[in-house]
């Protein structure tokens, strides 16, 4: 354990925080489920610019509420929308007294303090640190409570995004509108002139929403030009044609509607017959030459040929003239073949770009650096992307440079930076690195897969933006402005009696009394300074955000390199990132060591009675063991853990993380020796007591309860870390975690059948639900899969009685030498299947017998499925003799 100066108060002396006694998981998740789908409406401040793995605002608001309110004498509560009306003015003082609300929080019922979630709560004399601030959610939410907040992040893009969020509450919206209006007057028409197309309905121009391009290669065998289409879909039909598909005729290039893109079709224009599904690109990244039949790796061909060509083949347009004249939606907005005029317009833009050398300083001149994301995950360089500008065509570079040049001339630095924020966020959908999302008729997002994945038929957005379209500069500016408006007058949304309620604007804006820094958090020198650290630290094998952020960084640095330290390098920091990175030989052991260094800095920065609350991506006992080891080694004890399942759609190395968890820890002065036998008994009793308390009083899943059991058990262990002896040797935290997993399962009689019934009772169950429901039980996802209670061969499927794979598994065992290995669930599903097929079941009922456990399970299956055949096959002779 690292030595620290001073002696922190013991657990008995320090005030126990509400978050250590309970946390309203149910209430947070019901908001998070909605907020996650509609961030623009709940908290538009977080939609101003992309940052990865950003936590939902409601999660950190709830964490702040339950962490900062420990002294009722320093808390003021204002009613939103009512000028300076405090808590005393809106309720019965005996029920709404802050001290009472705080004191009533416990594990059985943590919701008393939740009454303050939609109120404008202000807390005095609190100083909060987030050393891994990322997208800044923790700082924004803590600042709304009036706390002094200090943030830090290694990445300059994260620093800049968070800076603008925290400054938004003190930014004048009218100043922003005036600046945008001036930029629009100066360059919008210049940009939009390059996004016009002949309207198919008359002798006038329509606006281009998207230009569709395809990469082409000359066959290495015969020289025939091969367009790299996987298939010939352009987009799904819309309006009255929403049951059809727009496809490209490979013979004449017309865009035509077909009923089924996977079947043989005929072009309306030329009569050519073709199957739209049959393109020239096959699995494994090979092209198929339609002339000579050669199959060849695309990246090999690109290297041998020295690159590829791009051809404009289609346009999505919107015509204001046709809309105003009353034409149907499918006529004034649709898809068409690219014409000579479209090709000529691009050629003009390309010529202007090539002759405008003065504009070239407003686009990046850096090469794409080598790294895990660019070399190991996706061979970006094999696709001939060397410079950052290779990700854009000449028309995009021309329009970007004109726009960025004009933004650079804005005299007010703050206003200029908000325009820059909109500009760089629009790069997600304004690049030749995105394709069209055909089923949804919209452009894709560059970072949808969090990787550099070059498409074979990219789509070019309208940089400024037509009336319709996604991700344009104009639409991104609207989001930035909405974020600033929200920061000036934030609101809150919460769920009451099943309905979402929106508060009136709060009396206090976002971001006063804030300070942020860019750099390695391990250089933070603070000591005994912060009341709380609230953060979301890095996960050991997470996506390498620093490499992805370079895409924004190289554009932002054009205007910021002379303004702020950190924007004067060719790329964002790599070696200092606390994350595994195979390209730089940074291992899991490196991560564990560096995370321990980070916790050491955090402990030093905290006041003696301070708290550390952080969210963590948790998947298995190994990562839990690493976390607990790092925390305890530097002198923390875990005081609570809570699951947050609403933010579960995180993808790490292609798979969903099992759980997102809140961990609460406090500095501890010293640990006490203990034998494993005595500690094991305490942990076992703690697990049993915690589970019983939660099952009796809370509406939580078994998985959620398991996580909270785990936290209670970790608390017991962390009081003795480094001094737990078994057979004369000190146990490591990793060893103890493995034992705790087993103890929690021992303390539970919940098994495979219980988990499966819960899955049946879930709405649209998925693999994440299997993970969630197995936690804290005797069941494992692997066990359920092995006995075919779910499979993922063709998407996620439950092993119900009529599932082919599940029934094959049961039949194999039923036909064996003995029925002893059949579970009650096997038997009931087997009987249900035979009944459906009109086969006799009574002989099996007689053979197996009917005990209470079998009847009880049949009743539960009947309840959750609405199928009473499960119970009738056990007792109604008319049916069982079928």
C-alpha positions, 0 to 999 in steps of 0.5 A: 500500500502506498504511504500517504501523509496524514491520517484519513478519518476512520469509516466511523468518523466520516460522514456516510454519503447518500450514494454509499447507502443507496442509489435509485438504479430503477429511476435512473434507468427509466430516464436513461432508456429514453435519453439514450434515444433522444439526446438532442431533446434531453441534453442538447449540450452533448450533441454539439460535437462528437466524443466517444463513449460519453456517459448519459447526462442523467447518470452523472446528474444522479451521481452528483446528486447522491454524492454532493449532498452530505451537509444539508446546511450547505444546500439550497433548492430552487423551484425551476421557472420560479425566480429564486423560490427555494424548497421551503416555498413548495412543500410541507417542511416536514416532508421536504426538509433536506436533512430528512431526504438525505438521512432516509436514503438506504439500500432498501429505499434510496428514492427520498433524495430523488425528489430533488432530481428535477429541482435546481439544487445548489451546493456550497463549498464543494470542489470536484475533479474529473481527471479523465473528463473526456466529453465532459459530462461529469463536469457539466452535471456537477457544475449545475449544482454550483460546485467548483469543477476542475477537469483534465484530459490528455486529448486536446480534442476532448479538452476543446469540446469540454471547454466549449460546453462549459463556456456555453452557459455564459455565451450570448446566443445572439452573438452566435446568430449574428456571426453565423448570419455573416458567414452565411452571407459571405460563403453559403452561396459560393458553396451551394453553387457546387451542389446543384443538379438539373431537376428531372421535372423541368428546365430548372435546377434542384439542390443536391442532397447527396452525390453517390460515387463508386470506386473503380479498378482496371482488372489486373488480368484484362484491363476491363474497368470494374466498378466496386459495387457489392450490389446495385442498391442505391436506396430504399423507396420512399413515400408511396414506393416505400415497399420498393428499392431504388437500384442502379442499372449496370448497363445504362446507369439509370436509377430505377424502382424494383419490387425486390432487389434480390431478384431478377429485375428489368431496367425501366429505361433500357430494358436490360435484365439484371439481378441487383444483388449481384455486384462485383465485390465478394466476401473477403475483399475481392473483386470479380471481373465481369469480363474475364471472371478474374477474382483478385484482392482489392487492396492488392490491385490498388497497390499494383495499379497505384490507386483507384478511380472514382465515378459519380453515378447517382444523385439524391436531389430536392427541388424547392421549385417543384415542391412549391408548384405542388408536385408530390413528395416523390417528385420533388425529392428523389434519386436520379442518374448522374448527368453530364452536367453533374460531372461537369460541375464537379470538374469545375470545382476540382479545377478551382481547388487546384488553382486556389493555392491560397486556400490550401492552408485551410486544409490539413497537410499532415500524413495519417500517422501509423497506429492500432486503428490505422494499421492493425484493425483496418489496413487504411494505407493499403487502400491508398489513404496516406494524407488526411486530405485523401479522405475527401474529394476536391469539391469538399476540400474547396468548400471546407477551405472557403468555410474555414477561411471565413470562420477564421476571420470572425473577430470574437474568439469565443464565437469563432470557436463555436463555429469551428465546433460545428465545422469539425463535427460536420466532418463525420458526414462530410467525407468520402469515408462514409457510405449511404445508409440505404434502408434509412435513406440517409448518409452514414456516420464516419464513426459508426463503427469507431474505425477507419473503414474505407467504403467502396462506394462513398457518398458525398454530402452537401457541405453547407446543406439543402433544406433536407439532409443530415450532418451538414454544416448548417444542421450541425450549427443548429445543434451547436446553437441549441446546446448553447441555448440549453446551457443558458437555461437548462431543463430536466426531464424525468419520469412521473407515473410512467410519463416523461415530464419536462421542467421549466428552465432552471434559474442557474446556467451551466459552467460558472466556476470551472477550470480545465487542463490538457495533459497527462493526469499523472502530472496533477500536483493537487494534494488534499484539495478535492471533496470528490472525484467523479469520473469515467476512467479508461477501460483497458482494451477500449477503442484507441480514441486518441487515434480516432480523434486525430481526424478532428484534431488536424482540422481544429489545429489550423485555427487553434495551434497559435491559441492553445498549448496542445494543438501544436503537434502533428497528432494527439498524444499516444504513449501517455494514454492509459489503455492497451495498444498493441501497435505500441506494445502497451499490454494489459499489465501496463494498463494495470500499472498505469491505472494504479498510478492514476489512483495514487494521484487521485487519492493524493488530490482528495481530501482525507474524507473525500470520495471517488465515484466512477463508472466502469465497463465491467465484463468478467472477474479478471477485470474486476480483480485488476480494478480492485487490486489497483484501488486497494494498493493505493489505499482505497476501500470500495464502499458501494457498487451499482449497475447501470444497464441503460448505457450498455450498447458499448462496443469493445473489440466488437462485443457488447460490454456486459455491464456498466457499473458505478463504483464508490470508494473512499480513502482508508488509513490502514487495513486489518489482518484477517484469515481467509476463513473468517473473511469468507464467513463475513463475505458469505453473510454479507452476500446473503443479507444484501440479496435478501434486503434487495429482493424484499424491497427493490424491483431489481433484476437478479443481475443488478442484485448480484452486482450490488452483492459484489460491491458489499463483498468488496467492501468487506475485503478492502478493509483487509487488503494485503493482509488476508492469509490462506494457508500461510500465504497472502491472497491477492485481490484477483484471487479473492474476486474469484472466490467472491464470485463463487460465494455469491453463487453459493448464496443463491439458489437461482439457476438456469431454469430461473434465468430462462424464465426471466428471459421469456418474460423480457421484452425483445430479449438479447444477449446482453439480457443473458449476461445481465440475468446470469449475474449473481446466479448459479447460471452462466451464459456459456451454460445456457448456450451449451444446452441450446437455451439461446443461440446466435447463429442467425441473430439472437434466438431463445431456445423455446420449445419450438426452436429447432436446435433446442428440441434437437438437444432434448431429443438426443438426451431423451433417446439416450439410455437414461432420463436422469440427465433431463432437467425439468425444463427439458421435460416440459419443453419435450412434452409441449413439443409432442403435444403440438405434433399430436404425439402421446405424452402420458407415457412420459408423464407416468415414467417421469412422475410429477413432483412439486418442482415440475408443477411449479416450473410448468406454472411459471412457464404458463404465466410468462408465455400465456400458454397453459398447455405447459400445466395441462400436459401434467394433469389433464388426461384428455390432453395427456392421452392425446 
